[in-house]
């Protein structure tokens, strides 16, 4: 299992969610509005880059390894505008998952 954390433009959310829903066996998606402080590159040569505040949307998905590549490609394809600030995607291994109600674990918990 892996967890995808994708920080995307908020205006791309519906498009990304609609595409992810087409992936068979995708367990679910957690969506949050987040505020970040990222380094913006300087527009003038020799100027120092500054940090700027931006509000974006974070998707968190824990999924089986079998659909990881498809989910990543789907996010990349649907979240991209081709402009700076499209976001970032992080992939982390998940050692364990547990469903609180039924005590199911592993992939069964998804």
VMD Tcl script that draws the C-alpha trace (Angstrom):
set ca {
  {0.00 0.00 0.00}
  {1.01 3.58 -0.60}
  {-0.35 7.00 0.26}
  {-0.52 9.74 -2.33}
  {-0.50 13.32 -1.05}
  {-1.25 15.65 -3.93}
  {-1.31 19.42 -3.55}
  {-3.21 20.82 -6.54}
  {-4.84 24.02 -7.75}
  {-8.31 24.28 -6.23}
  {-9.90 25.01 -9.59}
  {-8.67 21.61 -10.87}
  {-10.31 19.60 -8.06}
  {-13.52 18.52 -9.85}
  {-11.60 17.46 -12.94}
  {-9.10 15.40 -10.90}
  {-11.78 13.77 -8.73}
  {-13.92 12.85 -11.77}
  {-10.93 11.18 -13.42}
  {-9.83 9.35 -10.26}
  {-13.37 7.96 -9.81}
  {-12.91 6.12 -13.11}
  {-10.12 3.96 -11.63}
  {-11.55 0.59 -10.60}
  {-10.89 -0.33 -6.95}
  {-9.87 3.19 -5.88}
  {-10.80 3.08 -2.17}
  {-11.52 6.76 -1.56}
  {-10.10 10.25 -1.41}
  {-9.71 12.71 1.46}
  {-9.86 16.35 0.36}
  {-8.68 19.36 2.39}
  {-8.16 23.04 1.72}
  {-4.62 23.96 2.71}
  {-2.51 27.09 2.90}
  {1.13 26.86 1.99}
  {4.13 29.12 1.92}
  {6.28 28.33 -1.09}
  {9.36 29.84 -2.62}
  {8.51 31.91 -5.66}
  {11.29 32.40 -8.16}
  {12.42 35.94 -8.77}
  {11.10 37.53 -11.96}
  {14.16 39.76 -12.36}
  {17.62 38.28 -12.89}
  {19.74 38.60 -9.76}
  {16.75 39.29 -7.48}
  {16.13 37.05 -4.48}
  {13.26 34.60 -4.47}
  {10.55 35.30 -1.91}
  {8.05 33.17 -0.03}
  {4.43 33.65 -0.93}
  {1.22 32.35 0.63}
  {-1.11 30.31 -1.52}
  {-4.32 28.37 -0.86}
  {-4.54 25.00 -2.60}
  {-6.33 21.68 -2.28}
  {-4.75 18.55 -0.82}
  {-5.84 15.06 -1.85}
  {-4.86 12.11 0.32}
  {-5.35 8.62 -1.07}
  {-4.25 5.31 0.46}
  {-4.40 2.67 -2.23}
  {-3.12 -0.75 -3.25}
  {0.18 -0.87 -5.13}
  {-1.59 -2.32 -8.18}
  {-3.27 1.02 -9.02}
  {-0.58 3.43 -7.80}
  {0.91 4.13 -11.24}
  {-2.51 4.71 -12.80}
  {-3.58 7.07 -10.02}
  {-0.35 9.09 -10.29}
  {-0.70 9.40 -14.07}
  {-4.34 10.46 -13.68}
  {-3.47 13.19 -11.18}
  {-0.59 14.44 -13.33}
  {-2.72 14.53 -16.49}
  {-5.78 16.19 -14.98}
  {-4.16 18.60 -12.50}
  {-1.62 20.09 -14.88}
  {-2.15 23.46 -16.51}
  {1.44 23.69 -17.71}
  {2.05 26.76 -15.56}
  {4.07 27.37 -12.41}
  {2.10 26.58 -9.27}
  {0.35 23.44 -10.55}
  {1.33 21.68 -7.32}
  {3.25 18.68 -6.05}
  {2.65 14.97 -5.50}
  {4.28 12.91 -2.76}
  {4.15 9.12 -2.45}
  {4.73 7.41 0.90}
  {4.73 3.74 1.86}
  {1.93 2.68 4.20}
  {2.95 -0.03 6.64}
  {-0.48 -0.73 8.06}
  {-4.12 0.31 7.80}
  {-6.95 -0.55 10.17}
  {-10.69 0.01 9.94}
  {-11.79 1.18 13.37}
  {-15.36 -0.17 13.23}
  {-14.58 -3.73 12.14}
  {-10.89 -4.12 13.05}
  {-10.13 -5.18 9.46}
  {-6.53 -4.50 8.53}
  {-4.28 -4.19 5.51}
  {-5.96 -3.86 2.12}
  {-9.25 -5.05 3.66}
  {-9.32 -1.84 5.71}
  {-9.40 0.31 2.59}
}
mol new
graphics top color blue
foreach p $ca { graphics top sphere $p radius 0.5 }
foreach p [lrange $ca 0 end-1] q [lrange $ca 1 end] { graphics top cylinder $p $q radius 0.2 }
display resetview
